[in-house]
Amino acid sequence: MNTDELIERLAKELQPVRPLPRPGIRATVWLLGAAAYVGALAVAMTAGRLPAGIGDVRMWLPLVAAFLATLLAARGAFASVVPGHAANAVGTLVLAALVWLGALVATSEWQLPAAAIASARHEWVCVAVIVGGGVPLMVLLAAMLRRGAPLKPGRTAALAAMTVGTLANVGACWSLPHASNEITLVWHGGTVLALVLVAAVAGRLVFTWRTAVRRNVPPPS
């Protein structure tokens, strides 16, 4: 087969491909559905009651920061599967973590060093809410990310885990308020960190370029 024949054959077999929407648009679509899910979960767990201390800045500031971290991580996750848009993915991950954890540190009183251990029974419920409640969010997010080009699967998975973990943290903190933010920092921060590390290592099992190619290339006619 000469070059002209190869070009002619490739041209005949070309199939039209619709490009994916921009990362910001895809992130917004996911966030709208995810926020509705977390809100419904929180309402179901609290029977619609507002948590005590809702007017205290030490409660709502970390929640706002966690949601902002979710926005940053979600945008970074969807950008990480678009070649040419993933340059700042690691920086986005670090920034998202600093925004959330920084708000927790700033609003902590650090008067009860043993409180994190003493509250273990209560906090295991929060951990279960973050991990278990985050599973549907992670499944949907992974399905959307696999439609792109996950050239760096560990990085994409870490951003996805940060996205889901921080948003699930908002639902857990709203449903099960804590006595102090240092407890949230230790337990919730530790849980989300563990999820990010596991995702970074296991990301190749979920996000692979070969899988993405197989999913997007139409079968031969």
C-alpha positions in Angstrom: 0.0 0.0 0.0 1.5 3.3 -1.1 1.0 6.7 0.7 -1.8 7.9 -1.6 -3.8 4.7 -1.1 -3.3 5.0 2.7 -4.5 8.6 2.7 -7.6 7.7 0.6 -8.5 4.8 2.8 -8.1 6.8 6.0 -10.2 9.6 4.5 -13.0 7.2 3.6 -13.1 5.7 7.1 -13.2 9.0 9.0 -16.2 9.4 11.3 -17.4 12.8 12.5 -16.6 13.4 16.2 -18.4 15.9 18.3 -16.0 17.6 20.7 -16.8 17.5 24.4 -18.0 20.7 26.1 -15.4 22.9 27.8 -14.1 21.7 31.2 -15.9 24.5 33.1 -19.3 23.6 31.5 -18.9 19.8 32.3 -17.8 20.6 35.8 -20.9 22.8 36.3 -23.2 20.1 35.0 -21.7 17.5 37.4 -21.8 20.0 40.3 -25.4 20.8 39.9 -26.4 17.2 40.1 -23.9 16.4 42.9 -25.0 19.4 45.0 -28.7 18.3 44.6 -27.8 14.8 45.7 -25.8 16.0 48.8 -28.5 18.4 49.7 -31.2 15.7 49.6 -28.9 13.4 51.6 -28.4 16.1 54.3 -32.1 16.9 54.5 -32.9 13.2 54.9 -30.4 12.8 57.7 -31.6 15.9 59.6 -35.3 15.7 58.8 -35.0 19.3 57.4 -33.8 20.8 60.7 -31.1 23.5 60.6 -28.0 22.5 62.6 -27.2 24.3 65.8 -24.7 27.1 65.5 -25.6 27.9 61.9 -25.0 31.6 62.5 -21.5 31.0 63.9 -18.7 31.9 61.4 -16.7 29.0 62.7 -19.3 26.6 61.2 -20.2 28.1 57.9 -16.8 29.4 56.9 -15.2 25.9 56.6 -18.3 24.8 54.7 -18.0 27.6 52.2 -14.3 26.9 51.9 -15.0 23.2 51.3 -17.4 24.0 48.5 -14.9 26.4 47.0 -12.3 23.6 47.1 -14.9 21.4 45.3 -15.3 23.9 42.6 -11.5 24.2 42.1 -10.9 20.4 42.1 -13.9 19.7 39.8 -12.6 22.3 37.2 -9.1 20.8 37.5 -10.4 17.2 37.1 -12.3 17.9 33.9 -9.4 20.0 32.6 -7.0 17.2 33.3 -8.6 15.0 30.6 -8.2 17.7 27.9 -4.7 17.8 26.3 -3.3 21.3 26.7 -5.5 22.2 29.6 -3.9 20.1 32.4 -0.8 22.0 33.0 -2.0 23.4 36.4 -3.8 20.3 37.6 -1.4 19.6 40.4 -1.4 23.3 41.5 -5.2 23.3 41.4 -5.2 20.2 43.7 -2.9 21.8 46.2 -4.8 25.1 46.1 -8.1 23.3 46.7 -6.7 21.5 49.7 -5.1 24.7 51.1 -8.4 26.6 50.8 -10.4 24.1 52.8 -7.8 23.0 55.3 -6.7 26.6 55.8 -10.3 27.6 56.8 -10.4 24.8 59.3 -7.1 25.8 60.8 -8.2 29.4 61.0 -11.4 28.6 62.8 -10.0 26.0 65.2 -9.5 26.9 68.9 -6.9 24.1 69.7 -8.0 23.8 73.3 -8.9 20.1 73.3 -5.8 18.1 72.1 -7.5 14.8 73.0 -10.9 15.7 71.5 -10.2 14.0 68.2 -9.6 10.6 69.9 -12.5 11.0 72.4 -14.9 11.6 69.5 -14.0 8.5 67.6 -17.4 6.9 67.8 -19.2 9.9 66.4 -16.6 10.6 63.8 -16.6 7.1 62.3 -20.2 7.9 61.3 -19.0 11.0 59.5 -16.3 9.0 57.8 -18.9 6.5 56.6 -21.1 9.4 55.3 -18.1 10.8 53.3 -17.0 7.5 51.9 -20.4 5.8 51.4 -22.3 8.9 50.4 -19.5 9.8 47.9 -19.6 6.5 46.0 -22.5 7.5 43.6 -20.8 10.9 43.1 -17.5 9.2 42.2 -19.1 6.8 39.9 -20.8 9.5 37.9 -17.7 11.7 37.9 -15.5 8.8 36.7 -17.9 8.0 33.9 -17.8 11.7 32.7 -14.0 11.9 33.0 -13.4 8.7 31.1 -15.0 10.4 28.0 -11.9 12.6 27.8 -8.3 11.8 27.4 -6.9 10.7 30.9 -3.3 10.8 29.9 -2.3 11.2 33.6 -4.7 8.8 35.4 -3.3 9.3 38.8 -3.6 13.0 38.6 -7.1 12.9 37.3 -8.2 10.4 40.0 -6.6 12.5 42.8 -8.5 15.5 41.6 -11.7 13.5 41.4 -11.3 12.2 44.9 -10.7 15.7 46.2 -13.8 16.9 44.4 -16.0 14.2 45.8 -14.4 14.2 49.3 -14.8 17.9 50.0 -18.4 18.0 48.7 -19.3 14.9 50.8 -17.6 16.6 53.7 -20.1 19.5 53.4 -23.0 17.1 53.7 -21.5 15.3 56.6 -20.7 18.5 58.6 -24.2 19.9 57.9 -25.9 16.7 59.0 -23.6 15.9 61.9 -22.2 19.1 63.3 -18.9 18.9 65.3 -18.0 20.4 68.6 -14.8 21.9 67.2 -13.2 22.4 63.8 -9.9 20.7 64.9 -11.9 17.5 65.1 -13.1 18.1 61.5 -9.6 18.8 60.5 -8.2 15.6 61.9 -11.0 13.2 60.9 -12.4 14.7 57.7 -9.1 16.0 56.5 -7.5 12.7 57.2 -10.3 10.8 55.3 -10.1 13.0 52.3 -6.3 12.8 52.2 -6.5 9.0 52.3 -9.0 9.0 49.5 -6.8 11.3 47.4 -3.7 9.1 48.0 -5.6 5.9 47.2 -7.1 7.4 44.1 -3.7 8.7 42.9 -2.2 5.2 43.2 -5.2 3.2 41.8 -6.2 5.8 39.2 -4.7 3.8 36.4 -7.2 1.0 37.0 -10.1 3.4 36.2 -8.7 6.1 33.9 -6.7 4.7 31.0 -6.1 6.2 27.5 -6.8 2.9 25.9 -10.2 2.6 27.6 -11.0 6.2 26.5 -10.0 5.4 22.9 -12.1 2.2 22.8 -15.1 4.1 24.2 -15.0 6.9 21.7 -13.9 5.2 18.5 -17.0 3.9 16.6 -17.0 0.3 15.4 -16.2 -0.3 11.7 -19.1 -0.4 9.3 
